[in-house]
Amino acid sequence: MRAIIWGVAGLTAIYSGYWFVGASAARTAIESQLAGLQAQGLVAETSDLSLRGFPNRFDLTLTDPRFGDPQAGVEWAAPFAQVFSLSYKPWHLIAALPPEQTITLPGDVITLRSDSFKGSLVMEPGTALPLDRMNIAVDALEANASGGPIAGAETLRIATRQEPLAENAHEYAFLATNLRPDPGLMALFASAGLPDVIARANLGGVARFDGPIRPAAPESLPVLTGLSVDQADLVWGDLTVTAKGELRPDAAGLAEGTLTVEVTGWRVLPAALQAAGVIQPDALFVVTAMLSGMAQQDGTPETLTLPLSFANGMTVLGTWPLGPAPRLR
């Protein structure tokens, strides 16, 4: 019995020592990171840094954190930021942000408000700590600038996880419900009969890289080599858009490849394109007739199938150039 008591006491002392050593190392690393950012001329400040949770957790709280780039005029600030992990599993991090945050941009300040803003990051144990999976969950998000609301959403979900059958590839997923983009932008589409709220926006697929993603070493991020879109859909009033395809960055880092786009309820599309300035009013009848003919050829009068192509730095929907191709890297 005495041996058992001494053994338990010894293990407790060792575990307690591990927690204090780990907490001290974490504090030193964070303070070093803040000092390193400040040495680069960046803003990296907090009025208090606390580590609690003995003996089973590391609970980090930054009070009044501020991060930014004075030269660019960009800064993020919040009343607090918290990061939690189990002391015996420090490669699994959980973060929480407050109900209100501010983003300072040149000429304006954006206030973010939400009911919940949380995320988690899981890395593989070891010295390199490559990314295994991550997710971000935001509820009742509102973004307001000095001129009023600029965006909002009922829910936002972003998640990734390692693709089990491919090296250096990650499955990704994005979901937004009751998305409210900039009111000024949405007002352009009112004449097309589209509401100012997008009921659902969903995107999922696989992103491929030339090496592992290591969150602990952001200076050595891998390069994106390919992007598959396995599921994408947008539900906006009577308009439903889905897409699938493969993209890759060209030599300039711009997207090239093709997405197959299906548009159900496409009859509002010509007016929406006109409202966006893609087609001129005098071309509305011709475009509508052309789309109607294409839908009839497919045998689905209410569903239109179009190739969305990216090549030579341009985005083309069917035969209509829409503008520059998006940048992938």
Sequence and secondary structure as in RCSB ss.txt:
>XXXX:A:sequence
MRAIIWGVAGLTAIYSGYWFVGASAARTAIESQLAGLQAQGLVAETSDLSLRGFPNRFDLTLTDPRFGDPQAGVE
WAAPFAQVFSLSYKPWHLIAALPPEQTITLPGDVITLRSDSFKGSLVMEPGTALPLDRMNIAVDALEANASGGPI
AGAETLRIATRQEPLAENAHEYAFLATNLRPDPGLMALFASAGLPDVIARANLGGVARFDGPIRPAAPESLPVLT
GLSVDQADLVWGDLTVTAKGELRPDAAGLAEGTLTVEVTGWRVLPAALQAAGVIQPDALFVVTAMLSGMAQQDGT
PETLTLPLSFANGMTVLGTWPLGPAPRLR
>XXXX:A:secstr
 HHHHHHHHHHHHHHHHHHHHHHHHHHHHHHHHHHHHHHTT EEE SEEEEE TTTEEEEEEES EEEETTTTEE
EE SEEEEEEETTEEEEEEEE  SEEEEEETTEEEEEE SEEEEEEEE SSSS  EEEEEEEEEEEEEEETTEEE
EEEEEEEEEEEE TTSTTEEEEEEEEEEEB  HHHHHHTGGGT  SSEEEEEEEEEEEESS   TT GGG   EE
EEEEEEEEEEETTEEEEEEEEEEE TTSBEEEEEEEEEETGGGHHHHHHHTTSS GGGHHHHHHHHHHHHHHTT 
TTEEEEEEEEETTEEEETTEEEEE  B  
